[in-house]
Amino acid sequence: MKYETDELEAYYAALPEQNGYDGTCAMSIPKELYCKTALDVACRRGKGVYKLAEQVGERGRAIGVDWREDYVSEARAGVAHAAEKAAVPAECMELHVAYPERLAEATGEGVADFAYVNCSLNLFLDPIEALRNIFAALKPGGLLVCDTVLATGPRNKDVVARARALGNAVQAAPHRKDLIGWLASAGFDITTVDAYSGGKVEPAADARGGLTVPVAEGDEPCGFVATDIRVFKADGIDRHSQQLVKDISEFR
């Protein structure tokens, strides 16, 4: 689905900046990124891009995309220092202003080996469309890591809508089945999904560990869990069978 610029501008301009949990997600990065292209979606002020630059090295590319022009400007201002610290050319880092739903327009299609998005995904205007754009930006066989929060049970749509309006990325979290449905709709090979659950997360948790983020009123019997989701863009390789063979051989 294509969104008009005015619609995107209106939604994201109204989205509160609460400095909530989506600013604290640990960045889970695979080890095998040297010489590759890595993409950070909703990169904020660029710290993730700088971290990726260290991993891809002087022959790789680290690309950051965010819809907030002031954040992207801050990120660009820090590139020279980050490049010196990482011992890579500044040119290996790119920062673009773009909405998640039109991400591929900024990055191009089939360019990234790896893409990362944190639980800000829960607040995007259209998470499925954003995932479609991430899918388009990835090369065949590319890996998406979603460092997010998931609900432990089915969600009340009204509560989720109110949580999104408050900018509460935790309380806006989908149930795991819903996220898998988003990934499938976007084209990802859901047979490759791996999920690594962490600890419970409070809906009111902020970036500094306090409980100050506004919470929508509601009476839902579900909690929220930090979860690292990993999934591949299909490339014709049956990784599920490969893993089964590996597991059987190790068992023997």
C-alpha positions as CSV (number, residue, x, y, z in Angstrom):
1,M,0.0,0.0,0.0
2,K,1.3,3.4,-1.0
3,Y,0.9,6.3,1.5
4,E,0.8,9.9,0.6
5,T,3.5,12.1,2.1
6,D,0.8,14.3,3.9
7,E,-0.7,11.2,5.6
8,L,2.7,10.0,6.8
9,E,3.8,13.5,8.0
10,A,0.5,14.0,9.9
11,Y,0.8,10.6,11.7
12,Y,4.5,10.8,12.7
13,A,4.3,14.5,13.7
14,A,1.6,13.5,16.2
15,L,3.5,10.5,17.5
16,P,4.7,11.5,21.0
17,E,8.4,11.3,21.8
18,Q,8.4,9.9,25.3
19,N,11.9,8.5,25.2
20,G,10.3,5.2,26.0
21,Y,11.5,1.6,25.9
22,D,12.1,1.7,22.1
23,G,15.1,3.9,22.8
24,T,16.7,1.2,25.1
25,C,16.5,-2.0,23.1
26,A,19.8,-3.8,23.0
27,M,21.1,-4.1,19.4
28,S,21.5,-7.8,18.5
29,I,24.0,-8.0,15.7
30,P,25.2,-11.2,14.0
31,K,29.0,-11.7,13.9
32,E,29.3,-12.3,10.2
33,L,28.8,-8.7,8.9
34,Y,32.4,-7.8,7.7
35,C,32.3,-6.4,4.2
36,K,28.5,-6.5,4.1
37,T,25.7,-3.9,4.1
38,A,23.7,-3.4,7.2
39,L,20.6,-1.3,7.6
40,D,19.2,0.3,10.8
41,V,15.5,1.2,10.5
42,A,14.3,4.0,12.8
43,C,18.0,4.7,13.7
44,R,17.3,7.7,15.9
45,R,20.5,9.7,16.5
46,G,22.7,7.2,14.8
47,K,24.4,5.1,17.6
48,G,23.3,1.9,16.0
49,V,24.7,3.0,12.6
50,Y,28.0,3.7,14.3
51,K,27.9,0.3,15.9
52,L,27.2,-1.4,12.6
53,A,30.0,0.5,11.0
54,E,32.4,-1.2,13.4
55,Q,31.1,-4.6,12.4
56,V,31.0,-4.1,8.6
57,G,34.4,-2.6,8.5
58,E,36.1,-0.4,5.9
59,R,34.7,-2.4,2.9
60,G,31.1,-2.5,4.2
61,R,28.2,-0.1,4.4
62,A,26.1,0.9,7.4
63,I,22.9,2.6,6.5
64,G,20.6,4.4,8.9
65,V,17.1,5.6,8.1
66,D,14.8,7.7,10.3
67,W,11.8,10.0,9.6
68,R,13.0,12.7,12.1
69,E,15.2,15.2,10.3
70,D,16.7,16.5,13.5
71,Y,17.7,13.0,14.6
72,V,19.3,12.4,11.2
73,S,21.1,15.7,11.3
74,E,22.6,14.8,14.7
75,A,23.6,11.4,13.4
76,R,25.3,12.9,10.4
77,A,27.2,15.3,12.7
78,G,28.6,12.4,14.6
79,V,29.8,10.4,11.6
80,A,33.4,11.7,11.4
81,H,34.0,11.0,15.1
82,A,32.4,7.5,14.8
83,A,34.4,6.7,11.7
84,E,37.7,7.6,13.4
85,K,36.8,5.5,16.4
86,A,35.8,2.5,14.3
87,A,38.8,3.0,11.9
88,V,36.6,3.0,8.9
89,P,36.0,5.7,6.2
90,A,33.2,8.1,6.9
91,E,31.8,7.2,3.5
92,C,30.9,3.7,4.7
93,M,28.1,5.3,6.7
94,E,24.9,6.7,5.1
95,L,22.0,8.4,6.8
96,H,18.7,9.1,5.1
97,V,15.4,10.8,6.1
98,A,12.5,8.6,5.1
99,Y,9.4,7.1,6.6
100,P,9.4,3.3,7.4
101,E,6.5,2.8,4.9
102,R,8.7,4.3,2.1
103,L,12.0,3.0,3.3
104,A,13.0,1.3,0.1
105,E,12.7,4.6,-1.8
106,A,15.6,5.9,0.2
107,T,17.8,2.8,0.4
108,G,17.1,1.1,-2.9
109,E,16.0,-2.5,-3.3
110,G,18.1,-5.6,-2.8
111,V,21.0,-3.7,-1.1
112,A,21.2,-4.9,2.5
113,D,22.5,-8.2,3.8
114,F,21.2,-7.4,7.3
115,A,18.4,-5.2,8.6
116,Y,17.6,-4.2,12.2
117,V,14.5,-2.7,13.7
118,N,13.6,-2.3,17.4
119,C,10.2,-2.2,19.0
120,S,9.5,1.2,17.4
121,L,8.0,-1.2,14.8
122,N,5.0,-1.4,17.1
123,L,4.3,2.3,16.6
124,F,4.8,2.6,12.8
125,L,1.7,3.8,10.9
126,D,1.6,0.5,9.1
127,P,4.0,-2.1,10.5
128,I,3.2,-4.6,7.6
129,E,4.0,-2.0,5.0
130,A,7.2,-1.1,6.8
131,L,8.2,-4.7,6.9
132,R,7.5,-5.0,3.2
133,N,9.9,-2.1,2.6
134,I,12.5,-3.8,4.8
135,F,12.0,-7.0,2.8
136,A,12.5,-5.1,-0.5
137,A,15.7,-3.4,0.8
138,L,17.2,-6.8,1.8
139,K,19.0,-9.1,-0.6
140,P,17.7,-12.6,-1.1
141,G,18.9,-14.5,1.9
142,G,19.2,-11.3,3.9
143,L,18.5,-11.4,7.7
144,L,16.1,-9.2,9.6
145,V,16.5,-8.9,13.4
146,C,13.6,-7.3,15.2
147,D,14.6,-6.5,18.8
148,T,11.1,-5.9,20.1
149,V,8.5,-6.5,22.7
150,L,5.6,-9.0,22.3
151,A,2.5,-9.5,24.3
152,T,2.0,-12.9,26.0
153,G,-1.6,-13.1,24.9
154,P,-4.2,-11.8,22.3
155,R,-4.6,-8.0,22.3
156,N,-7.6,-5.7,22.7
157,K,-7.6,-3.5,19.6
158,D,-8.9,-0.5,21.4
159,V,-6.2,-0.6,24.0
160,V,-3.5,-1.1,21.3
161,A,-4.9,1.9,19.4
162,R,-4.8,4.1,22.5
163,A,-1.3,2.9,23.4
164,R,-0.1,3.8,19.9
165,A,-1.6,7.2,20.2
166,L,0.4,7.7,23.5
167,G,3.6,6.5,21.8
168,N,3.9,3.5,24.2
169,A,5.8,1.0,22.2
170,V,5.5,-1.7,24.9
171,Q,1.7,-1.5,25.4
172,A,1.3,-1.3,21.6
173,A,3.0,-4.7,21.2
174,P,1.4,-7.4,19.1
175,H,0.9,-11.0,20.2
176,R,3.6,-13.3,18.7
177,K,1.1,-14.8,16.3
178,D,0.3,-11.4,15.0
179,L,3.9,-10.5,14.4
180,I,4.4,-13.8,12.5
181,G,1.4,-12.8,10.4
182,W,3.0,-9.4,9.7
183,L,6.2,-11.1,8.6
184,A,4.4,-13.6,6.4
185,S,2.4,-10.8,4.8
186,A,5.6,-8.9,4.1
187,G,7.1,-11.9,2.3
188,F,9.6,-13.2,4.8
189,D,10.3,-17.0,5.1
190,I,8.5,-17.7,8.4
191,T,9.9,-21.2,8.5
192,T,13.2,-19.6,9.4
193,V,11.8,-17.6,12.4
194,D,13.9,-17.8,15.6
195,A,12.7,-16.1,18.8
196,Y,14.8,-15.5,21.9
197,S,12.8,-14.3,24.8
198,G,14.2,-12.1,27.5
199,G,12.6,-10.7,30.7
200,K,9.3,-9.1,31.3
201,V,8.8,-5.4,30.4
202,E,6.5,-3.0,32.2
203,P,4.3,-0.9,29.9
204,A,5.3,2.3,31.7
205,A,9.0,1.6,31.4
206,D,11.1,4.5,30.1
207,A,14.6,4.7,28.6
208,R,16.2,5.3,32.0
209,G,14.6,2.4,33.8
210,G,11.8,4.4,35.5
211,L,8.1,4.0,35.1
212,T,7.0,7.3,33.6
213,V,5.6,6.5,30.2
214,P,1.9,7.1,29.9
215,V,-0.2,3.9,29.8
216,A,-3.6,3.4,28.2
217,E,-6.4,2.3,30.5
218,G,-7.4,-1.3,30.0
219,D,-8.0,-4.6,31.6
220,E,-6.1,-7.2,29.5
221,P,-4.8,-10.5,31.0
222,C,-1.5,-10.3,29.2
223,G,2.0,-9.2,30.0
224,F,4.9,-8.1,27.8
225,V,8.2,-9.8,27.1
226,A,11.4,-8.5,25.4
227,T,12.0,-10.7,22.4
228,D,14.7,-11.0,19.7
229,I,13.1,-12.2,16.5
230,R,15.3,-13.3,13.5
231,V,13.9,-14.2,10.1
232,F,15.4,-14.5,6.6
233,K,14.2,-13.2,3.2
234,A,13.6,-16.4,1.2
235,D,16.4,-17.3,-1.3
236,G,15.6,-20.9,-2.2
237,I,17.7,-22.4,0.6
238,D,15.9,-24.6,3.0
239,R,17.5,-23.5,6.3
240,H,14.9,-25.4,8.4
241,S,16.0,-28.7,6.9
242,Q,19.7,-27.7,7.1
243,Q,19.2,-27.0,10.9
244,L,17.4,-30.3,11.4
245,V,20.3,-32.2,9.7
246,K,22.8,-30.3,11.8
247,D,20.9,-31.1,15.0
248,I,20.6,-34.8,14.1
249,S,24.3,-35.0,13.3
250,E,25.2,-33.4,16.6
251,F,22.9,-35.7,18.5
252,R,24.6,-38.7,17.0
